Amino acid sequence: MEKSAMKRAALKHYNRMIKWAGKQPANEKVSTTKMKTLLHEIYFGDDCVYCQEDLKQQKKQNYPVCSECALCKNDECCDRLWSKMVYSKTWKTWIKNAQLVREYIKKNG
């Protein structure tokens, strides 16, 4: 997939998730099951165009997963911002961290 198309797709993906999360009770515990069931996408590799492209290339060229991903830095997705998002306890915190990931994608994707 073309780099600019990947970036657009990833940003749309984050926009949809952030919009959906914004409709959840702010202090409710984050639930990937709820998000996947109701939105049909979540913030893990199966729904990330960068992860999917990296996996395709990794299988062809036999390099370590994520080592060639445009979003990975020092073996961390989105310079550790993704990890902060993943470990968010409430939707309010998740949204804040997801917005940081989205900004990272805008700048680095």
C-alpha positions as CSV (number, residue, x, y, z in Angstrom):
1,M,0.0,0.0,0.0
2,E,1.2,3.5,-0.8
3,K,2.6,5.4,2.2
4,S,0.2,8.3,1.9
5,A,-2.8,5.9,1.6
6,M,-1.6,4.0,4.7
7,K,-1.4,7.3,6.7
8,R,-4.9,8.3,5.6
9,A,-6.3,4.9,6.5
10,A,-4.6,5.0,9.9
11,L,-5.8,8.5,10.7
12,K,-9.4,7.6,9.7
13,H,-9.1,4.5,11.9
14,Y,-8.1,6.6,14.9
15,N,-10.7,9.2,14.2
16,R,-13.4,6.6,14.2
17,M,-12.1,5.0,17.4
18,I,-11.7,8.4,19.2
19,K,-15.2,9.5,18.1
20,W,-16.7,6.2,19.3
21,A,-14.8,6.4,22.7
22,G,-16.0,9.9,23.1
23,K,-19.6,8.6,23.4
24,Q,-18.6,6.2,26.2
25,P,-18.9,7.2,29.9
26,A,-15.6,9.1,30.6
27,N,-14.8,7.2,33.7
28,E,-15.9,3.8,32.5
29,K,-13.1,1.1,32.3
30,V,-11.7,0.7,28.8
31,S,-13.0,-2.4,27.0
32,T,-11.5,-3.7,23.8
33,T,-14.3,-6.3,23.7
34,K,-16.9,-3.6,23.8
35,M,-15.1,-1.5,21.2
36,K,-14.6,-4.5,18.8
37,T,-18.2,-5.6,19.3
38,L,-19.8,-2.2,18.7
39,L,-17.3,-0.4,16.4
40,H,-15.9,-3.6,14.7
41,E,-12.3,-2.3,15.1
42,I,-9.8,-1.8,17.9
43,Y,-6.3,-0.5,18.3
44,F,-4.3,-3.7,17.8
45,G,-2.4,-5.1,14.8
46,D,-5.4,-6.8,13.1
47,D,-6.9,-3.4,12.5
48,C,-3.8,-1.3,11.9
49,V,-2.7,-0.8,8.3
50,Y,0.9,-0.2,9.3
51,C,1.0,-3.5,11.2
52,Q,-0.6,-5.4,8.4
53,E,1.8,-3.9,5.8
54,D,4.8,-4.6,8.1
55,L,3.7,-8.3,8.5
56,K,3.3,-8.7,4.7
57,Q,6.8,-7.3,4.2
58,Q,8.3,-9.3,7.1
59,K,7.0,-12.6,5.6
60,K,8.5,-11.7,2.2
61,Q,11.9,-10.5,3.5
62,N,12.2,-12.4,6.8
63,Y,13.1,-9.5,9.1
64,P,12.0,-9.0,12.7
65,V,8.4,-7.8,13.1
66,C,8.0,-4.0,13.4
67,S,11.7,-3.4,12.6
68,E,10.7,-1.7,9.3
69,C,7.5,-0.1,10.4
70,A,7.4,3.7,9.8
71,L,5.7,4.1,13.2
72,C,8.2,2.1,15.3
73,K,11.0,3.8,17.1
74,N,13.4,1.9,19.4
75,D,11.2,-1.2,19.1
76,E,8.2,0.7,20.5
77,C,5.1,1.5,18.5
78,C,4.6,5.3,18.1
79,D,7.6,6.0,20.4
80,R,5.8,4.4,23.4
81,L,2.6,6.5,23.0
82,W,0.7,3.4,21.8
83,S,1.7,1.5,25.0
84,K,0.3,4.4,27.1
85,M,-2.9,4.2,25.2
86,V,-3.2,0.5,25.6
87,Y,-2.8,0.7,29.3
88,S,-5.3,3.5,29.8
89,K,-7.7,2.7,32.6
90,T,-10.7,4.9,31.5
91,W,-12.1,6.1,28.2
92,K,-11.2,9.7,29.2
93,T,-7.5,8.7,29.5
94,W,-7.7,6.5,26.5
95,I,-9.0,9.3,24.3
96,K,-6.2,11.6,25.5
97,N,-3.6,9.0,24.7
98,A,-5.2,8.0,21.4
99,Q,-5.1,11.6,20.3
100,L,-1.3,11.6,21.0
101,V,-1.0,8.5,18.9
102,R,-3.0,10.1,16.1
103,E,-0.7,13.2,16.2
104,Y,2.3,10.9,16.0
105,I,0.9,9.2,12.9
106,K,0.3,12.6,11.3
107,K,3.9,13.6,11.9
108,N,5.7,10.3,11.3
109,G,3.4,8.1,9.2
